[in-house]
Amino acid sequence: MTSERKRKNTSTRRAMLANEIAQAIRLRAFRPGEWLRQIDLEERFQATRFDVRSALDELAVRKTIEHVPNRGYRVAEVDLKTYEEILATRIILERAAADGVIARIDDAAIARLDALAAQFSAAVTTGSRTEQSEINRAFHQFMYSFCGNAVLEEMIWGLRDRGRGSQITVWSSHELLQKSDREHYEMMAALKARDAERLAALIATHIVKGAPVGPAPVEPG
């Protein structure tokens, strides 16, 4: 195996493991402020010490976790002001993705999103919070995959994961969960109508939900 192929394989393993740890944080397997023991992560994810350390370094760069010199790594804690700023920045970025999504999404992809919206509806009624969270993520991840800008996608999901360091619960009531469900279908209607302006407005509303923040900033124009 060439050195270049080894480097790529190492980078792929690191990214995959970082994503697995980030997913566990999203699902609250690790709470904001909780210390991450490398030996526990090695056992939990069946990974080598080197891969775990590399994945933790990557998550620290993403600010999903933080590195405390001479102590280790812990899940990042996000205060209310930072959380508000994360939401405001997400609105700017995710609204910006709407034009690209509308320009590139096709009928087959819209049908797939319809199916994901239906799965979320079912999970609202009978699913666990983990199922709801994962289907919701799949819905938005698939939609944004059509934005045509890989860097924009990376920034969107980096901010979404960083926001998990807050103690705020996105779906703090069943009513808010149902509101998210309705908004998925409203987004689908905007996609089918190829209405980028409407989709962008719905995205902004969807991000804020019931969060204890002020009015959502809207991009000029």
N, C-alpha and C positions, 0 to 999 in steps of 0.2 A: 504494500500500500504506500503510495507516495505521501510526502509530507503535507502536500496541499489537501489531499483527500482526508488524511488524519485530522487536519485542522478543521475542515468542514464538518466531519463527523463529530468532533468534540463540540463545535459550535452548535450543531443541531441537538445533541444530547443536552447541552446546557440550556438551550432555549426551551426544549420540551419539558425538562424538569422544572425550570423556572415557571412555566405556565401551569404545571400541575400544582406547585406550591401556591401560586397566586390563586388558583381555583379553590384550593382548600381554605385560603384566607377569605375569599369571597363568600364561601359557604359557612363562614364563622367556625371552622374547625380550629382556627387560631384567632384569638380576639385581639383588638387593638391594644398595644402595649405588652402583649405576651412575648416572652423570650423564646427563641427558637433554638432548640438543642440539636446540634448537627448529628449526633448519634441517633436521636429519635427520627430525624428526617431520613437518614440512611436506611433505617429499618422500615419506616413507613412507605418509602418510595422505592425500596430495593435499589439503592444507588450507591456509588462509591463516594468516599469522603471528598475526593477531588471534584466530582461532578456536583455534589451538594454545595461545596464552597463556591464553585463557579456560578451556580444558579443563584445562590444568595447574593453574590456580588452583583449579578445582573438585576435582581429585584431591588437591591439598594440603589442602583442607578435609576431605576424606574420610580423610586421613592415609595414602592409598595411596602418595603421594610426599611429599617434604618440600622446602620452599623455604629455601635458604640465602642470606641477603642478600648481594648483591654477587658471588654465584657462580652461582646458578641453581637448577635443580631436580634432584633425584636420587631414585631409588627408595628408599622408606623401609626402614631396617634395623630389624628387630624382635629384641630380645634374648630369651633364654629366659624370663625372668620375665614380660615383657610378653606373650609368646606364650602362656604358661600362663594369664594373665589374660584374653586374648582367647578362648581355648577355654572357660574357665569362664563368661564372659559369653555366648558363643554358646550354651552348653548351656541357660542360663536362658532366653534369647530363643527358641531353636528349640523347646524343650520347651513354652514358652508358646503357640507357634503350633499345636501339635498339636490342641487343642480346636477351634479355628476350622476347621482343615482337615477334621477328622472331621465337623463340623456342616455344611459346605458342599460337600464333594466329591461328585460324582455318578458314576453307573456309567460314563458315557462318559469322564470324566476318569480314572477308575481304569483303564479299558482303555488309555488313552493312556500312563499311567504303566507299565502292564505292558509295553507295546511299548518304552518307553525302557529299562526294566530288561533286556529281552531284547537290545536294542542294546548295552547296557553289557557284558552277558555275552559277546557276540560280540567286542567290542573287547578284553576281557580276554585272549582267546585270540589274536586276529589283528590287533588294532588298535595304533596308535601311542599313546604317552603323551598326545599332544595330543588324539586322538580320545577316549581314555578320560576325560580331564579335561573335555572339552566335553560329552560325553554325561552324565557324572555331574552336571555343573552344571545341564544341562537338566532332568534328573530332579528334582533338589531345587528348582530354580526353579519348575517347573510345580506341584509339590506345595505349596510355600509360597504360591503365587499364590491359593490357596483359603483362606488364613488369615483374610481379611476385614479386614486392617489394613495399609494401604499403608506407614505409618510403620514398623511392625514389620518388614515385608519389607525396606525400605530399610536399616534398622539391621543386619539379618541379613547382607545382602550387602555392606554397608560393612565389617563386621567380617571376613567371609570374605576380602574383597580385601585388607584390611590385614594379615591373617595371612600373606599371600604374601611379605611382607617378611622373613620368617624364613628361615634357611638350612635349616630342617627339611624333609625330604621326607615328604609324607603317606603315599605308598605306597613305603616304603623296601624292600619285598620283594614278591615275587609272591604270597606267602601273605597279606599284608595287602590286596593288590589283590583276591584271591579272597574274603577276608573281607568287604570292602565289597560285593562282588557278592552274597554270601549275605544280607547285611543288607538290601539293597534288597528282596529277596523277602520277608524277614521283615516289613519295613515294609508291603509290599503286603498281606500276610496280615492285619496289624492294621487297615489301611484297609478291607479287605473285611469284617472283623468289626465295624467301627465301634468299635474299642477304642482310645480316646484315651490311656488310661493306658499301655497297652502300646506305642503308637506313640511317646509321649514318652520312655519308657525306652530304646527302640531308638535314637531320635535321639541321646540322650546317649552311648550306647555307640559309635555310628557316628562321632560327632565326635572322640572321644578316639583311636580306632584304636590305632596303635602309637606315639603321641606320647610322648616322655619326660617325662610329667607325673605328678603324684600322682593319687589317686582322684578321679573326676569328682564335683563337688558336685551334690547333688540338691535341688531345691526342696522346702521343707517341704510336706507334704500331697500 
